[in-house]
Amino acid sequence: MSSKYSSLPDIDTQPDVYETLDSYEDAEVSDDGYPNLEETNEDIVNDKVSVGDAVNKFKESTGENAETDSEMAIRHRKRLYKRAVLDTDEYEIVPRDPELQETPLQKLRRLMFEVHELSEEVEKNKDEVSIHQPPHSAFVSQIA
């Protein structure tokens, strides 16, 4: 400590003390690596479960989220649409005047709205697709 603080009251000048065990042999640890607890609680089940048994038991479970990839993709698209397009309910019709240019946000909202309408139309007409037309996924992959 510097000499300018030595005369101040309530300054702790003692070295820090950390309480630890004197030797590691005093700490009792069982063969399985868990510390031995002298106090046992009857409400706690202390059965040992192997990792392999746990994996085999829960391997087939799907959990609460049994959603397929396509359902997750649809939900993601809807969320993206809501975030980008539904922030506003006002759409401006901008004339093609060189002085009045569409802002990037307006353009994004307009395009997202048009893409959403088009995808809904494609989904409605999905059953009526002729054999000669390529599938919808081919068009989506070209856009993305």
Secondary structure, DSSP 8 states (H G I E B T S, - for coil): --GGGTTSTT---S-------S-GGGS-B-TTS-B--SS--TTS------HHHHHHHHTT---S----HHHHHHHHHHHHHHHHTTT-S--------TTS---HHHHHHHHHHHHHHHHHHHHHTGGG--TTS--HHHHHHHH-
